[in-house]
Amino acid sequence: MKIKDILNDINNEQKLALEQVLNLSGPELIVNKDRELTKKEYKEYQNINKKLEKGQSIQYILKKANFYGNEFYVNRNVLIPRPETEELVRITNELIKKHLKQELNILDIGTGSGIIAITLKKLNNTYNVTATDISRKAIRVAQKNSKKHNAEINFIKTDLYNGINDKYDVIISNPPYLDVNSINIEEKVRKNEPHIALFAKNEGLYYYDRILQNIGKILKNKYIIAFEIGENQGLKIKNIANKYLPKAKVFIKQDYNNHDRYVFILGGIKDEKLKNI
Ligand SMILES: C[S@@+](CC[C@H](N)C(=O)[O-])C[C@H]1O[C@@H](n2cnc3c(N)ncnc32)[C@H](O)[C@@H]1O
């Protein structure tokens, strides 16, 4: 069997599998399209294919996922990084550059594989980054990734920010936000990904409310809170933020599909600087 015979009729996930088995990039597959697969390679490819047919996610099979142009280790204890979260990190870093000083304390709540914390640290090594997760198994994955990327992060296994007494300039979180009662969750997501990373009570708003309730005690005077949110949650989260942080300015932003996807809460920053975040 030649590469071109397989390439003829495969989807994106199968192509990733082929790239992995042959240790070739997408363009390299094309250049080498007349190369014959060894028996061992073909068997390996077929094994992955069988797992894909059973509905497993390619990232969990290959134990890796891309985020912000970097490769991260993943396993079934963590959420597979989503492209929407790249935009959360990008906008947050832009806001930091625009509104805050450079050396600052950042807290990532519900770090999972560590992608947010590690990417921010890679974007600016002067950031002091702390990251929490309630799942010890997730923290292990995040630690593995921080070593892989040589990014020094202070990981803490805790419920949200329980037991943390430091003050932060930036708090960022992509908490579980799918409504536990929702029936519209993609089968593949529900079957593969850890439910502790996906679902939340109170129409998916439970963690935003809990995070914001006492957040004042870990915030510096001037701060940015950055959330990824579900597409119907923007106004409700804005109301929660207004309740707990009445002086802050709250902005809802959209993802590339034009769905509400992010909430930014800025405090202690002069109003005229906030006309357009
Ligand atoms: C939607 S995932 C996000 C993971 C990662 N930050 C990302 O963006 O891909 C939510 C994460 O929150 C963690 N989590 C759930 N409940 C938590 C809690 N009470 N305290 C801290 N972390 C929690 C889950 O274990 C999971 O890793």
The ligand as a Tripos MOL2 file, in Angstrom:
@<TRIPOS>MOLECULE
LIG
   27    29     1     0     0
SMALL
NO_CHARGES

@<TRIPOS>ATOM
      1 C1        -13.1950   23.3380   30.5570 C.3       1 LIG1
      2 S1        -11.8180   22.5830   31.3750 S.3       1 LIG1
      3 C2        -10.5380   23.7300   30.8950 C.3       1 LIG1
      4 C3         -9.1650   23.1410   30.8740 C.3       1 LIG1
      5 C4         -8.1010   24.0750   30.2860 C.3       1 LIG1
      6 N1         -7.9640   25.2880   31.0720 N.3       1 LIG1
      7 C5         -8.4510   24.4250   28.8610 C.2       1 LIG1
      8 O1         -8.8260   25.5900   28.6130 O.co2     1 LIG1
      9 O2         -8.3660   23.5550   27.9800 O.co2     1 LIG1
     10 C6        -12.1590   22.9720   33.0640 C.3       1 LIG1
     11 C7        -11.1350   22.4880   34.0840 C.3       1 LIG1
     12 O3        -11.5970   22.8770   35.4000 O.3       1 LIG1
     13 C8        -11.3110   21.8500   36.3140 C.3       1 LIG1
     14 N2        -12.2340   21.9880   37.4480 N.ar      1 LIG1
     15 C9        -13.5040   21.5420   37.5790 C.ar      1 LIG1
     16 N3        -14.0010   21.8830   38.7850 N.ar      1 LIG1
     17 C10       -13.0310   22.5700   39.4260 C.ar      1 LIG1
     18 C11       -12.9410   23.1830   40.6960 C.ar      1 LIG1
     19 N4        -13.9570   23.1640   41.5640 N.pl3     1 LIG1
     20 N5        -11.7790   23.7960   41.0370 N.ar      1 LIG1
     21 C12       -10.7260   23.8170   40.1900 C.ar      1 LIG1
     22 N6        -10.7560   23.2540   38.9560 N.ar      1 LIG1
     23 C13       -11.8970   22.6350   38.5780 C.ar      1 LIG1
     24 C14       -11.4660   20.5700   35.5290 C.3       1 LIG1
     25 O4        -10.7560   19.5180   36.1490 O.3       1 LIG1
     26 C15       -10.9070   20.9940   34.1650 C.3       1 LIG1
     27 O5         -9.5330   20.7090   34.0870 O.3       1 LIG1
@<TRIPOS>BOND
     1     1     2 1
     2     2     3 1
     3     2    10 1
     4     3     4 1
     5     4     5 1
     6     5     6 1
     7     5     7 1
     8     7     8 2
     9     7     9 1
    10    10    11 1
    11    11    12 1
    12    11    26 1
    13    12    13 1
    14    13    14 1
    15    13    24 1
    16    14    15 ar
    17    14    23 ar
    18    15    16 ar
    19    16    17 ar
    20    17    18 ar
    21    17    23 ar
    22    18    19 1
    23    18    20 ar
    24    20    21 ar
    25    21    22 ar
    26    22    23 ar
    27    24    25 1
    28    24    26 1
    29    26    27 1
@<TRIPOS>SUBSTRUCTURE
     1 LIG1         1 GROUP 0 **** ****
